[in-house]
């Protein structure tokens, strides 16, 4: 008696089997941590009905990583000006009907844009995004500005909006820093890039931030 062959195929194998070497095949079983530092000049405070989207170019196609808003700690999120420095916070954006009280919740916060804390005289900021997407082969990250209404569409129906920042990434040394620095930093196992304004042809003096893509620990294997 012949036993049936179990039809259990991994996502990456199934993608290769059905689509072949086409753009858009992404392994969601391996994740990454995206660590960004961006100046306030790079990402201004959001308009009321706009948000930012972070995308990666993988296998020649865009993959959505995260949607977020840049909010004023005092003006938008009602922080006490006597106790809190005026900083631009970065909060995950989910639904266009979210009230500011929801948007400003601590569980939505993923960081802040770089700024000098006048009370301490220290540089504060940094954004961390954890994603299930494998970014080990990403060639470029880019940030778009999009209408809030697009968030109600399924991910497959959301096309990227106009890019505002672009960062080409590579292992060890960011391509931008390799070209524009005499002594670029190197970190093995990390893909690095530098944010420049779209369309990405900014001279070396135009850098507005940096990004590092760190492989996430895969606890399923």
C-alpha positions as CSV (number, residue, x, y, z in Angstrom):
1,X,0.0,0.0,0.0
2,X,1.4,3.4,-1.0
3,X,1.2,6.1,1.6
4,X,0.2,9.6,0.5
5,X,2.9,12.2,0.4
6,X,2.2,15.0,2.9
7,X,1.9,18.4,1.1
8,X,3.9,20.5,3.6
9,X,5.9,23.1,1.8
10,X,7.7,26.1,3.3
11,X,6.8,29.5,2.1
12,X,10.1,30.1,0.3
13,X,9.9,26.8,-1.4
14,X,6.3,27.3,-2.4
15,X,7.1,30.7,-3.8
16,X,9.9,29.3,-5.9
17,X,7.8,26.4,-7.0
18,X,4.8,28.5,-8.1
19,X,6.4,31.7,-9.3
20,X,10.0,30.8,-10.1
21,X,12.7,33.6,-9.8
22,X,10.1,36.4,-9.9
23,X,10.1,39.6,-7.8
24,X,8.1,39.6,-4.6
25,X,9.1,36.2,-3.1
26,X,9.8,37.0,0.5
27,X,10.6,34.6,3.4
28,X,8.5,35.8,6.3
29,X,9.9,33.0,8.6
30,X,13.1,35.1,9.1
31,X,12.9,38.5,10.6
32,X,14.9,41.6,11.1
33,X,15.3,44.6,13.3
34,X,15.5,48.0,11.5
35,X,17.3,50.7,13.6
36,X,17.0,54.2,12.2
37,X,18.3,57.6,13.2
38,X,16.7,60.5,11.3
39,X,16.9,64.2,11.8
40,X,13.7,66.3,12.1
41,X,14.6,67.9,8.8
42,X,14.4,64.5,7.2
43,X,10.9,63.7,8.3
44,X,8.7,66.7,9.2
45,X,5.7,66.5,11.4
46,X,2.8,64.7,9.6
47,X,-0.1,66.5,8.1
48,X,-3.4,65.6,9.7
49,X,-4.4,63.1,7.1
50,X,-1.0,61.8,6.0
51,X,1.4,59.2,7.4
52,X,4.8,57.7,6.4
53,X,5.4,54.2,5.1
54,X,8.7,52.2,5.3
55,X,9.3,49.9,2.4
56,X,12.2,47.6,1.3
57,X,13.2,46.6,-2.2
58,X,13.6,42.8,-2.2
59,X,14.1,40.8,-5.4
60,X,13.2,43.9,-7.4
61,X,9.9,44.6,-5.8
62,X,8.7,46.8,-2.9
63,X,7.6,45.1,0.4
64,X,5.8,47.1,3.1
65,X,7.6,47.0,6.5
66,X,5.7,49.5,8.7
67,X,3.4,52.6,8.7
68,X,4.0,55.4,11.2
69,X,3.3,59.0,12.1
70,X,5.6,61.7,13.4
71,X,3.9,63.4,16.3
72,X,4.8,66.4,18.5
73,X,5.3,65.2,22.1
74,X,3.7,68.4,23.5
75,X,1.4,69.7,20.7
76,X,-0.1,66.3,19.7
77,X,0.5,63.9,22.6
78,X,-0.3,66.3,25.4
79,X,3.0,65.9,27.3
80,X,3.5,68.3,30.2
81,X,5.9,71.1,28.9
82,X,7.2,71.5,32.4
83,X,8.3,67.9,32.6
84,X,9.0,66.9,28.9
85,X,11.3,68.2,26.2
86,X,9.6,69.1,22.9
87,X,10.6,66.1,20.7
88,X,9.1,64.5,17.6
89,X,7.8,61.1,18.4
90,X,7.5,58.2,16.0
91,X,4.3,56.1,16.5
92,X,3.0,53.1,14.6
93,X,0.0,54.0,12.4
94,X,-2.8,51.4,12.0
95,X,-6.2,52.9,11.3
96,X,-7.3,56.3,9.8
97,X,-10.1,56.5,12.5
98,X,-7.6,56.3,15.4
99,X,-7.9,59.2,17.8
100,X,-4.7,61.0,19.0
101,X,-5.2,59.4,22.4
102,X,-4.7,56.0,20.7
103,X,-2.0,57.1,18.3
104,X,0.0,58.6,21.2
105,X,-0.3,55.4,23.3
106,X,3.0,54.0,24.7
107,X,2.3,50.7,23.0
108,X,2.4,52.5,19.6
109,X,5.7,54.3,20.2
110,X,8.6,53.0,18.2
111,X,11.0,55.9,18.8
112,X,11.8,59.5,18.2
113,X,13.6,61.7,15.7
114,X,17.0,62.9,16.7
115,X,17.1,66.1,18.7
116,X,19.1,67.7,21.4
117,X,17.5,67.6,24.8
118,X,18.0,71.1,26.1
119,X,17.6,70.1,29.8
120,X,20.3,67.5,29.6
121,X,22.3,68.7,26.7
122,X,22.3,65.2,25.2
123,X,21.3,63.9,21.7
124,X,18.2,61.8,22.0
125,X,16.3,59.8,19.4
126,X,16.3,56.6,17.4
127,X,13.6,54.4,15.9
128,X,13.4,50.6,16.2
129,X,11.1,48.5,14.0
130,X,10.8,44.7,14.4
131,X,9.6,43.0,11.3
132,X,9.0,39.3,10.4
133,X,10.3,40.1,6.9
134,X,13.8,38.8,6.0
135,X,15.8,41.8,4.9
136,X,19.1,40.1,4.4
137,X,18.9,40.6,0.6
138,X,17.2,44.1,0.6
139,X,19.0,46.4,-1.8
140,X,17.2,49.6,-0.7
141,X,14.9,51.0,2.0
142,X,12.6,53.9,1.3
143,X,10.1,56.0,3.2
144,X,7.0,57.3,1.5
145,X,4.3,59.9,2.4
146,X,0.8,58.5,2.0
147,X,-2.8,59.4,2.7
148,X,-4.2,57.8,5.8
149,X,-7.2,56.4,3.9
150,X,-4.9,53.9,2.1
151,X,-4.5,52.0,5.4
152,X,-7.9,50.4,5.1
153,X,-6.8,48.5,2.0
154,X,-5.3,45.0,2.1
155,X,-1.5,45.0,2.1
156,X,-1.4,43.6,-1.4
157,X,-3.5,46.4,-2.8
158,X,-1.5,49.3,-1.2
159,X,1.0,50.7,-3.7
160,X,3.8,52.8,-2.3
161,X,3.3,56.6,-2.3
162,X,5.9,59.2,-3.3
163,X,9.3,58.6,-1.7
164,X,10.7,61.2,0.6
165,X,13.8,59.4,1.8
166,X,15.9,56.7,0.3
167,X,18.7,54.5,1.8
168,X,20.7,52.1,-0.3
169,X,21.9,49.3,2.0
170,X,24.8,46.8,1.8
171,X,26.6,44.4,4.2
172,X,29.1,46.0,6.6
173,X,29.4,49.5,5.1
174,X,26.7,51.8,3.7
175,X,27.2,52.5,0.0
176,X,26.7,56.2,0.7
177,X,29.3,56.3,3.5
178,X,31.8,54.2,1.4
179,X,31.6,56.9,-1.2
180,X,31.4,60.0,1.0
181,X,33.7,59.1,4.0
182,X,37.4,58.5,4.3
183,X,36.9,56.1,7.2
184,X,33.4,54.5,7.0
185,X,32.4,52.4,10.0
186,X,32.0,48.6,9.4
187,X,29.8,46.2,11.2
188,X,29.8,42.6,10.1
189,X,26.5,40.8,9.8
190,X,24.6,44.1,9.6
191,X,23.3,45.8,6.4
192,X,23.8,49.5,6.7
193,X,22.7,52.6,4.8
194,X,22.4,56.4,5.0
195,X,19.1,58.3,4.5
196,X,19.1,60.9,1.7
197,X,16.2,62.8,0.2
198,X,14.5,61.3,-2.8
199,X,15.3,60.8,-5.6
200,X,18.5,59.7,-4.0
201,X,21.0,61.9,-5.9
202,X,21.8,64.2,-3.0
203,X,25.5,65.2,-2.6
204,X,27.4,63.8,0.3
205,X,26.5,66.8,2.5
206,X,22.8,66.0,2.2
207,X,22.6,63.0,4.6
208,X,19.7,63.2,7.0
209,X,20.1,60.0,8.9
210,X,21.4,56.4,9.0
211,X,19.8,52.9,9.1
212,X,21.0,49.5,10.2
213,X,19.3,46.2,9.4
214,X,20.1,43.6,12.1
215,X,19.1,39.9,11.6
216,X,16.5,38.8,14.2
217,X,17.1,35.7,16.1
218,X,15.0,32.9,14.6
219,X,13.5,31.0,17.5
220,X,11.5,28.6,15.4
221,X,14.4,26.5,14.2
